[in-house]
Amino acid sequence: MKKLFFVSIFLVLAMVGTAFILPQVKRINDLPDEMVVTYADIAESNGSNQFGPTINLELPKNIDVAANGELTDTVMSVKLFNLFTIKKVNVRLLADTDVYVGGETVGFNLFSEGVICVGSNAVTTENGLKEPIKESGIQDGDAILKIEDIDIENIQDIDRIINLPTFAGKELNVTIKHDNKEKSAKITPVFDVLAQKYKLGLWVRNNASGVGTLTYVKQSDFRFGAVGHPIVDSSLGENFSVGSGNIYKCRLLGIKKGAKNDPGEIRSSINLSDDSIGLADTNCDYGVYGNILNKGIVDADRTATLGGRLSVKLGDAKIYCALDNGGVKAYDVKIIKANKQNSADNKSMTIKVTDKELLAKTGGIIQGMSGSPIVQNGKIIGAVTHVFVNDPTLGYGVYIDWMINN
């Protein structure tokens, strides 16, 4: 009888202990294999017992943290009772970086490195129709950087080079960029009997434009991040590869309210004859990046720090955007889901718009709000990226982790 009593007590304690420990174990297991953290994130997590009262996060001592918002690779230990290491996580340590909070609607005019192939057509020769581009193996989406070591900036450069007496009708060496890697190809221009000159039968473009929202501007060097997802080449449906670009102020024209299965949009225009407010140099899966030239675009009183993944909490947050001539305003949202994400993805978290004013104006998340900073507890933790087509009150956001790698 006495033995049965102790077994019962043990089982009860085991059940209580399991109920206590399992949630902690799950939260620890949900930590990704790689993440961005700040010292403040670590201190707040330990102070709030985010992973339970027996768990502490620890960074190596005496790390030489990079300045100006650069990331330092190191390892974070997850410790039990501050003694036993139960998990290690590769982290990119970010110094507590002060930034200006964005929210301004901006326009981009981006230029490729070289010219991008977007299609081809047959050339009429004395021997019938020929398609030199297809025969060369150069594909749609490839960028032509050089022909015979001469830089290419536009279609006129191609036309001029292939018709030089030195090169006319000869097989030419071409440097292309395919999947972000430089490669060599060969192509032989053919003589167009209708135009009376050599041609490649090539359609190209070297610029793309788009509109989005400024996410943040670093105070240290005025480098910006915006949009939260790439500007896509409409001809190819692919990310537009950028060599250079300009960023402009937008003129707001109005709002098309979102509804179920009918995404709304911020209607705006940019004037390319205006002075640019900054230069763009990167267009990737997590947004457009560059440097602000006109520092008057930012509000010096609207500041925050960048927050890593540990800063993200389910619950209340705010997004910042400009929807009228009143400028940038903060609107209430709730973070209702935060994904583990071992690999980069611009659908990191799910947000729900709760702000009555925003719902009345837009119906929720609409096109043009991509890049709107998501701020929680004084930190920018991400940016709006996509709307749920069947429910505009819901949208996706990207963790700032992925954005600040650029």
ROTOR-645419 format. One record per residue (C-alpha): y, z, x. Coordinates in steps of 0.25 Angstrom, whole numbers, padded with zeros to 4 digits, always signed. Example, Ala and Ser with C-alpha at 12.3 -4.5 7.8 and 13.67 -1.06 7.14 Angstrom:
-0018+0031+0049/-0004+0029+0055/
REM end
This chain:
+0000+0000+0000/+0009+0004+0011/+0006-0009+0018/+0009-0017+0006/+0022-0011+0005/+0026-0014+0019/+0021-0029+0017/+0030-0030+0004/+0042-0024+0012/+0040-0034+0023/+0039-0046+0013/+0051-0042+0006/+0059-0041+0019/+0053-0054+0023/+0058-0061+0011/+0072-0055+0012/+0072-0059+0026/+0068-0073+0023/+0078-0074+0012/+0089-0069+0022/+0085-0078+0034/+0081-0091+0027/+0095-0095+0023/+0100-0092+0037/+0088-0100+0043/+0092-0112+0034/+0107-0111+0038/+0103-0111+0052/+0093-0123+0051/+0104-0130+0043/+0113-0130+0056/+0113-0145+0061/+0107-0148+0075/+0122-0152+0080/+0135-0147+0074/+0150-0145+0077/+0154-0130+0078/+0167-0123+0082/+0168-0109+0087/+0175-0105+0074/+0162-0110+0066/+0153-0102+0074/+0162-0089+0073/+0163-0091+0058/+0148-0094+0056/+0144-0081+0063/+0155-0073+0056/+0151-0078+0042/+0136-0076+0045/+0134-0091+0041/+0120-0091+0045/+0117-0077+0042/+0121-0063+0048/+0110-0064+0059/+0114-0078+0064/+0125-0082+0074/+0129-0095+0080/+0133-0095+0095/+0139-0105+0104/+0136-0104+0120/+0147-0096+0127/+0158-0102+0135/+0158-0116+0129/+0168-0126+0135/+0173-0131+0121/+0180-0144+0121/+0195-0144+0117/+0202-0154+0107/+0191-0154+0097/+0180-0160+0106/+0166-0155+0104/+0158-0147+0114/+0142-0148+0113/+0135-0135+0113/+0124-0127+0106/+0125-0116+0096/+0115-0105+0095/+0111-0099+0081/+0107-0085+0084/+0099-0074+0077/+0105-0060+0078/+0114-0066+0089/+0102-0066+0098/+0091-0076+0095/+0095-0091+0095/+0088-0098+0083/+0094-0111+0083/+0103-0120+0092/+0113-0130+0087/+0120-0141+0095/+0134-0140+0092/+0147-0147+0095/+0157-0136+0097/+0171-0139+0092/+0183-0131+0097/+0191-0125+0085/+0199-0138+0083/+0212-0138+0075/+0214-0150+0067/+0224-0156+0057/+0217-0157+0043/+0218-0171+0038/+0218-0176+0024/+0227-0188+0025/+0223-0202+0020/+0223-0212+0032/+0220-0226+0034/+0212-0232+0046/+0213-0246+0052/+0202-0247+0062/+0199-0258+0073/+0186-0261+0079/+0182-0262+0093/+0181-0277+0095/+0178-0284+0081/+0167-0281+0072/+0158-0292+0066/+0157-0292+0051/+0150-0305+0049/+0148-0319+0053/+0149-0333+0048/+0143-0347+0052/+0151-0356+0061/+0151-0371+0059/+0147-0378+0072/+0143-0392+0075/+0128-0387+0074/+0130-0380+0061/+0132-0366+0057/+0131-0355+0068/+0133-0340+0068/+0135-0335+0082/+0137-0321+0078/+0123-0320+0072/+0117-0327+0083/+0123-0317+0093/+0117-0305+0087/+0131-0298+0084/+0130-0291+0071/+0140-0287+0060/+0146-0274+0064/+0146-0277+0079/+0159-0276+0086/+0162-0288+0096/+0169-0281+0107/+0170-0292+0118/+0167-0307+0120/+0165-0310+0135/+0171-0296+0138/+0184-0300+0131/+0188-0289+0121/+0187-0293+0106/+0198-0287+0097/+0198-0297+0085/+0192-0310+0080/+0203-0318+0087/+0198-0313+0100/+0184-0318+0097/+0189-0331+0093/+0198-0333+0106/+0187-0329+0115/+0175-0337+0110/+0185-0350+0110/+0189-0348+0125/+0185-0360+0133/+0177-0351+0142/+0168-0345+0131/+0169-0356+0120/+0154-0359+0115/+0148-0350+0126/+0139-0338+0124/+0148-0326+0125/+0145-0311+0128/+0149-0302+0117/+0151-0287+0118/+0148-0280+0104/+0147-0266+0098/+0135-0264+0090/+0132-0250+0084/+0143-0244+0093/+0136-0250+0106/+0141-0261+0114/+0132-0273+0116/+0132-0287+0121/+0130-0300+0114/+0131-0315+0116/+0137-0325+0106/+0140-0340+0107/+0152-0345+0099/+0150-0358+0091/+0160-0369+0089/+0165-0369+0074/+0168-0384+0071/+0177-0380+0059/+0186-0371+0067/+0184-0379+0080/+0182-0366+0088/+0171-0357+0093/+0167-0345+0083/+0157-0334+0082/+0156-0334+0066/+0161-0320+0066/+0168-0311+0056/+0174-0299+0062/+0184-0287+0059/+0190-0277+0068/+0197-0267+0059/+0193-0258+0047/+0202-0249+0038/+0200-0237+0030/+0206-0225+0023/+0202-0210+0024/+0207-0196+0026/+0211-0189+0039/+0201-0178+0042/+0207-0170+0054/+0217-0172+0066/+0214-0164+0078/+0226-0156+0082/+0223-0157+0097/+0223-0172+0099/+0226-0178+0084/+0212-0185+0084/+0208-0187+0069/+0196-0188+0061/+0196-0195+0047/+0188-0201+0036/+0175-0194+0039/+0167-0207+0038/+0168-0220+0044/+0177-0232+0040/+0167-0243+0037/+0169-0258+0040/+0169-0264+0026/+0163-0277+0031/+0151-0270+0037/+0149-0257+0030/+0149-0250+0044/+0158-0241+0052/+0169-0248+0058/+0169-0247+0073/+0183-0243+0078/+0190-0247+0091/+0203-0242+0086/+0211-0240+0073/+0223-0234+0067/+0225-0223+0056/+0236-0224+0046/+0243-0216+0035/+0238-0220+0021/+0247-0222+0009/+0240-0216-0003/+0240-0225-0015/+0232-0217-0025/+0219-0211-0029/+0207-0217-0036/+0199-0205-0042/+0185-0204-0039/+0174-0203-0050/+0159-0203-0051/+0154-0216-0044/+0168-0221-0042/+0174-0216-0029/+0189-0214-0029/+0198-0217-0017/+0211-0213-0011/+0219-0226-0012/+0228-0228+0000/+0234-0239+0009/+0237-0240+0024/+0248-0248+0030/+0243-0254+0044/+0257-0257+0047/+0260-0242+0048/+0260-0234+0060/+0246-0228+0062/+0245-0213+0062/+0233-0213+0072/+0222-0221+0079/+0208-0222+0075/+0197-0224+0086/+0184-0220+0079/+0177-0223+0066/+0163-0216+0064/+0154-0210+0054/+0163-0198+0053/+0176-0204+0052/+0188-0211+0059/+0194-0204+0071/+0206-0206+0080/+0220-0200+0084/+0232-0197+0075/+0245-0203+0081/+0255-0199+0070/+0253-0183+0070/+0262-0182+0058/+0250-0187+0049/+0244-0173+0051/+0248-0160+0044/+0250-0150+0055/+0248-0138+0045/+0235-0143+0040/+0225-0139+0051/+0211-0134+0052/+0200-0133+0063/+0188-0142+0063/+0175-0135+0058/+0161-0138+0062/+0149-0138+0053/+0148-0122+0052/+0162-0122+0046/+0157-0129+0033/+0154-0120+0022/+0150-0123+0008/+0161-0120-0002/+0176-0122-0003/+0184-0132+0007/+0195-0142+0006/+0197-0157+0009/+0211-0162+0013/+0216-0176+0008/+0228-0184+0004/+0228-0189-0011/+0242-0191-0014/+0256-0191-0007/+0255-0176-0007/+0248-0177+0006/+0235-0170+0011/+0230-0159+0002/+0218-0149+0002/+0208-0150-0009/+0196-0141-0013/+0182-0145-0011/+0168-0137-0009/+0158-0140+0001/+0145-0140-0007/+0135-0145+0004/+0135-0145+0019/+0124-0154+0026/+0117-0150+0039/+0118-0163+0045/+0111-0164+0059/+0117-0178+0060/+0131-0183+0058/+0134-0187+0043/+0147-0189+0036/+0141-0182+0023/+0140-0168+0029/+0145-0160+0017/+0147-0161+0002/+0160-0157-0004/+0164-0155-0019/+0179-0157-0023/+0184-0145-0031/+0199-0147-0030/+0204-0150-0044/+0216-0158-0039/+0207-0167-0030/+0198-0169-0041/+0209-0173-0050/+0215-0183-0040/+0202-0189-0034/+0190-0184-0042/+0185-0179-0029/+0182-0186-0016/+0187-0201-0015/+0188-0212-0005/+0199-0210+0005/+0196-0195+0006/+0186-0197+0017/+0190-0188+0029/+0197-0178+0020/+0195-0165+0029/+0186-0154+0023/+0192-0140+0027/+0185-0127+0025/+0190-0114+0030/+0201-0120+0039/+0192-0130+0045/+0189-0145+0044/+0174-0146+0041/+0173-0160+0037/+0179-0172+0030/+0176-0179+0017/+0168-0192+0018/+0161-0197+0005/+0162-0195-0010/+0150-0193-0019/+0151-0206-0027/+0145-0200-0039/+0154-0187-0039/+0167-0188-0032/+0169-0173-0032/+0159-0173-0021/+0160-0178-0007/+0154-0178+0007/+0161-0172+0020/+0157-0174+0034/+0157-0162+0043/+0168-0161+0053/+0157-0160+0064/+0154-0175+0063/+0169-0179+0062/+0174-0172+0075/+0163-0178+0084/+0173-0190+0084/
REM end
